[in-house]
Amino acid sequence: MDGKGLNLEREQSKKRLYGFLMAFLIIAVETAIMTYVWVNFYNTELPKAYYFWGHVFITAVYMALLFIASGMYGGLKIGSYRMIELMFSQSIATIVTNIVFYAIICLLAYHFPTPLPLILGTLLQGFLIGVWILVATYIFRKLFPPLDVLLIYDGQNKDLFVEKVRTRRHQFSINESIRATEPVEEVFQAVDRHHAVMIWDVATEERNSIFKYCYERCVEIYVMPKIMDIILRGSYPLHFFDTPLLLTKSAPIEIEQVMIKRLFDIVFSLILIILTSPFMLLTAIAVKCYDGGSVFYKQIRCTKDEKEFKILKFRSMIEGAEKDGRARLAMQHDDRITPVGRVIRKIRLDELPQLFNVLSGSMSFVGPRPERPEIIEKYAESMPEFRYRTKVKAGLTGYAQIYGKYNTRPYDKLKLDLYYIENFSVWLDLRLIIQTLKIVFTPESTEGVAVGNITPIEKEEKND
């Protein structure tokens, strides 16, 4: 390993150590607050009060819950997320943990103690989270400047990618860019001038040679994966005598996993239908009272194997928004959306009737978002792999919904969906469902398609 590689490794080790110490600090502080609340307010509510080792056990349980929730929502990623994202993520993790903690207290006390001490403790935690994020981020940015990056690109949408990287300018700094089709000696010379390389939309042959050169010289490599890269990543490793093999199955989800997934869909959808029925009733009344039109909106969508079904949603647009039968994507500031519709779309109430689609078996809780048949046909003309999304049942939430946005490019959504399909597990489903709570409160994920992100296919639909 050369001097540049050693320095980079040391820098990364320092970052990881700093991140660990800062994560431990906020977890310990938040846990101390809830331990104080437990000992001084809720312990006395128990039929038999706990003493020293009982308090240690409760503290350990709370700390473990908070650590898991913080990791799940990304609230500990100092230096990786923007401060507002960190504040939002860690606050959600804390609130979820405290709700679970209160449920444990209720079970131990055999009644419902007042939640006021817990609420006050949560407010204090929120204040300290804000202070922690400001101080920890300030120190991180002083200690660790943005990573010096070379962008090696080809194809289209280079500027779109650069704009995305600029939103993480505290983490990455693209100081030079070069097209992959330039003479290979020039590309390699450019690599030697930087600590990291981002490879964007480069053909496999050129990418392989660049990748090997960077790997040999211990240069960090960030690669935009192709469709086949994602599929291979989900393959099973096998050994044929002394030869390693990768097995990609035609059916990515095993039969026993399908059965568990369906059982979960039935039970969980029934519970949620009961719990959300008051909200659905109020939403139905609001939609009906606004313009007297229909409450529900039904639309043909595709699920597994492109089987068509009618998706059910509360109507958020004017009556007859697509009366000519042509499918149109919702745009930012779309004048077809009613005032009531804007509210219910923002807080996702328009999606609640899809619980009945889940219960009936047309959809699952987790899976690729169901698309309209005509849009699948149009996307498949220029992107045949788009049909791969229908290898599994469509979902109410999913990998693309969590890690993408409403206006994420279809090609990028496809890669996110394929990552889910090829890496399916029951645990992944549970993790995505838990993370959905964060997305519900993220405004960007409900926006319409921005004009700058419209593909040629979408432009045709918009112009029609």
N, C-alpha and C positions, 0 to 999 in steps of 0.2 A: 504494500500500500504506500503511495507516495505521500509527500508532505501535505498536499492539498486534501487528500482523502482523510488523513489523520486529523487534521484541523477540523474538517467537517464532522467527523465522527465525534470528536470531543465537544463541538458546539451542540450537536444533537443530544448528547448525553447530558449536558448542562441544562438544555431546555426541558428534557424529560424530568430531571431532578427538580428543577424549579417548579414545573407543573405539578409534580407529586406533592411538594411541600405546600404549595398554595392550595391544592385540593384538600389536603389533610387539615390545613388551618381552618378553612370555612366549614368543613364537615364537623370538626371538633367544636368550633364555636357554636354552630347551630345545635349540635347535640347537647352541649352544656346548657343552653337556654331551655331546651325541652326537658332535660333532666331536672333542672330547677323547678319547672312547672309541675312535673310529675311528683317530685318529692314533697313540695310544699302545698300543692292544691289537690291532686288526684289520688295520691297514696292514702289519704285520710278517708276517701270515699269507698275504699275496699272493705268487704266484710272482715278481712284480716289483713292488717297493714303489712307491707313489705319492709325488710330491713336491709342491711348493707349489701349482701350478695344478691338480694332481689332487685335492688336499685342498679347494681352492676349489670344484671341480666337485661333489665328493661333498657338501660343505656346502650348496651351492645345491640339489641334488637333494633332500636331506633337508628343507630349509626349505620347498621347494615342496610336498612330500608332506604335511608337517605342517600347512601353511596350508590345503591343500585339505581334509584330513581334519577340521581344526578348524572350518572353515566348514560342512562337511557335517553335522557333529554339533552345531553351535551352541555350541561351547565358548568362543567369543570374545565372546559377547553380554553384556558387562557392563552392568548396568542394566536388561536385559530379562528375564533369567532369575533365578530364585532361586539363592542360593549353592550349595545342594546339587545343583541341576540343572547349574550351571556346572561344578562339581567332577566330577560324573559324566560329563558330555559331553566335557570336555577330557581327562579320563583315558582314556576310550574312544578318542578321537582319537589320543592319544599311543601307546597300546598298539598300535592298528592300524598306525600309522606305523612303530613300531619293529619290528613283525613283518615288514612289507614291507622295511624297511631291512636286517634280518637276512637275508632271502631274497636281497637284492642282494649282501650280503657273501659269502654262500655261493657265489653264481654267480661272483664275482670270485676267490674263493679256491680254487675247485674242490674244496672239501670242507666239512664242517660244523664250523666253529670253536666253541669253548665259548661258550654264550650268557651265561655268568655276568657278564662286564663289561657287557653290554647290559642285563641284569636289574637290576644295581646302579645303572646310569645311569637306568633307568626309575623305580626307587624314589626316587632323588634328584629326578627330574623331578616325580614325584607330590607330594613334599613341597613343592617350590617352587610348584607349581600351587596348592596349598592356601593358601600364604602370599600369592601373587599375588591370588587371588580375594578373600581377606579384606581386604587393603589396598586393592585397586582398587575393590571394592564400597563400602567405607567412605568412600573419597574421593568416589566418584560420588554417593552419597546426601547427602554434605555439600554438594557443589557444585550438585547438581541436585535440587530438591524434586520430589515427585510432580506430574504434570501436572494442572492444575485443569480438571475435566471436568463438563459438563452432560449428563445422560442424558435423551434424548427417546425415549419409549417408547409402545408401544401393544400390544394383544394380550395374550397370557398369558406366564407364566414370567419376569416382570420380576425377581422376587427371585432366581431361579436365575442370571440373568445378573449381577446385582449381586454375588452370592457368588463367581462366577468372577473378576470384576474385583478383588474384595478379596484374592484370592490374589496379585495384582500391585499391592498397595497402595503398594509402593515406587516404582511406575511411574505409576499413575493414582490420582486421588482424586476420586470422584464426590461433589461438594459440593452438588449440586442435581439434582432430577429433575422432569420435567414431561411430562404426557401430550400426545401430538401432536394430539389432538382439541380441545385448549384453543384459545381464540381466537388467531389467527395473530399478532396484535400482542403478546400475552403471551409466546408462544414466542420471537419475535424479540427481545424485551426480555431474556429469559433468556439467549439466545445471546450478547448483547452483554456479559453479566457474566462470561463464562468464556473460557478460551484454547482449549478443545477441546470437541467435541460427539461423543457416541456415540449413534447412531440405531439403536434396537432394535425390530425387528418392526413397522415403520411402513408403512402402505399407500403404494403408489407415488405417488399424487397429492400427499399431504401431504409425503412424503419429498422429492419433487422441489423443491418450493418452499423447504423448509428447507435442502436441499443448496445450492441456488443462492444463498440468502442468506448461508450460511456461507462459500461459496467466494468470493463477492464481497468479504467482509470478512476474508479470509485466516485464518479460523478452521479449525483442524485438524478433520477429519471422519473418524470411524470408523463404518462402516456395516455392519450385518448384512445380507449379500446375500440376495436372493430366488433361487429356483431359476433363473428366466430370466436374472438377472444373471450367474450362473456360466456358463450356456450361451453367452450372448453374449460373455463374456470369452474363450471359446475359438474365437470366430469368425475367419474369414479376412477381412482388410480388402481391399476392392476399390474401384475407381473406375469409375463409369459416366459417361464423359465428365468433367464437372466435379462429379459428385455422388458422395460417398463411400457405399459400401455395406458391409454385413457379411454374409458367407456362412456359414451353419451347415449342415454336411453331415449327411445322414441316417446315413451310416456314418462315425463319427469317426476310425477307424483305416484308413489306406490299405492296399491289398493287399500292397505291398512291405514295409510295416511289420508286417503280420500274418505274413508269411513269415519275417522276421528274428526276430520274437518267438517263433514256434514252434520255429525252429532252436535258439535260445538255451534254450528250455524243455527240449528233448530232451537237449542236451549237458550242461547244468548239472544237471538232475535225475539223470542217470546218474552223474555225478561225485559228487554228494551222497549218493546211495543207497550207493555204494561206501564213501565216507568215514564215513558215519553208521551203517553196518551193525552195528558192535559195540555202539553205544548202543541201537539198535533191539532187538538180541538180549537185552541186559541188561534193557531195559524190558519186553519180552515175558515174560521169566522172572519178573520181580517181580510183574507183573499176574496171571500164572497162579498163582504160589505164594501170593498173598494169600488168595484165596477159591476158587480152582479153576475160576473161570468162564472165559468166552471172553476171548481176548487182544485181539481187534479189535472195534471198534464201527463198524457201517455205518449210514448214515442218508441218506435221500433229500434231496438239495439241488438247487438250480437254478443253471445256468450261463448262457451266452449264449442269448438268445431264449427264456429260461425252460425250456430243455431240462433234463430231470431226469437225475441221475446219483447213484451211491452214493459218498458221501465216506467215506474210510477213516481211522480214528483208533485209537490205543490206548485201550482202555476205561478211563475214569477214574471212572466212577460204579458203583454197585452194579448187579448183573445185573438187567435188567428195570426200569430206572429210569423208562422210559416204556412200560411193558407194555400200557397201555390205548390206546396209539397217539396220545395227545394230545401235541403239542409244548409243551414248557415251557422257558423261559429259565433258565439257571443263576443262582441268587441268591447274594448274599454269605452265607457260612457255610452253604451248602446241605448238608443232611445226607445227600444222595444221593451225594456225592463221597467216595470211599474215601481212607484215609490215603496209599496209593500214588498215587492219582489226584491228590491235592493237590500232591504233590511233582512229578509229571510235568507237571501243568498249569502250575505255577509256572515251570518251566524249559523249557516248551514241547516236551517230548519226546513228548507225546501227539499232536502235529501231524506228526511225521516220516513216518508212513505216507502222508500226502497227497502225498509225492514221487511215489508210484506213480500218483496221480490226474493229476499234472502230466505224467508220462511218457506216460500213455495219451491225453492230450489233453482230458480232461474239465475240467481247470483249467489256469491259467497260473501262473507265479511271482508276477506282479503283476496285481492286478485287484480289483474289489469282493469282499468276503467272501461266499461262497455262503450263501444263506438257504434255509430250508425252504419248500416250496410253500405250505403253509397259513399261514405267517407272512407271506409276500409277499401272499397274498390278503387277510389281515386288515389289514395296513398300507395296502394299496392302496385299501381302502374309504374311509379318511379322508385318504389321501395318495396320489392316483393316480400322482404322479410317481415313486413308489418303484420302479415297473417300469422306469424309465429306467436303473437300475443294470445291467440285463441286456442292454444294448447291446453289451457286451464280455464276454469270457470271465471267469469268476470266478477269484480269485487266492488264493494261499497267503499273500501279504502285499499291502499296498496302501496307498493314501493315507489312508484312514480308519483303518486299523490303526496307521499311524505317528503321525498327528496327532490321533487320537481315543483313546478308551479303550474297554474292553469295555462299560462302562456309559454311554457317550455316547448321547444321545438319537437315535433313529432318523432324525429329520429332519436333525439335524446330520451324522450319518454319510452320509446321502444327498447332502448338499451337498459333503462331502469327496470322495465317490466320483465325483460329477459333475465336480468340478474335475479329477480325474485323467483321466476319459474325454475331456473337452473340451480338455485340454492334453497329450494323450499324445505321448510321444517316447521313443525308445530310451534317450536319456540320462536321462529322468525315471525309467524303469524301473530303470536301473542305480543311480541315486541312492537310490531307495527300498529296493532290496535292500541297499545298504551301510548305510543308516540302520536297517534291521531289526535289525542286531546290537545296537544300543543298546536297542531296544524289548524284545528277548529278556530283558534284564536289568532291565527296569522293572516292578516288582511291580504297579503300578496298572493296567497294561494287561491283566492276567490276572484281575482281580477280577470277581465276578459283578455283576449289576445291583443297585444299591442301591435300597432301597424308595422313597426320595425321588425317584428318577429313573424310576420305572415309569410308563409311559403307560397310559391306560385300556385299551388293547388288552392290554398286558402284565399288568395287574391281573386281567383276565378269565382269562388263562392261568394265573396264579399261584393264583387262587381255585379253579380247576377241580382 
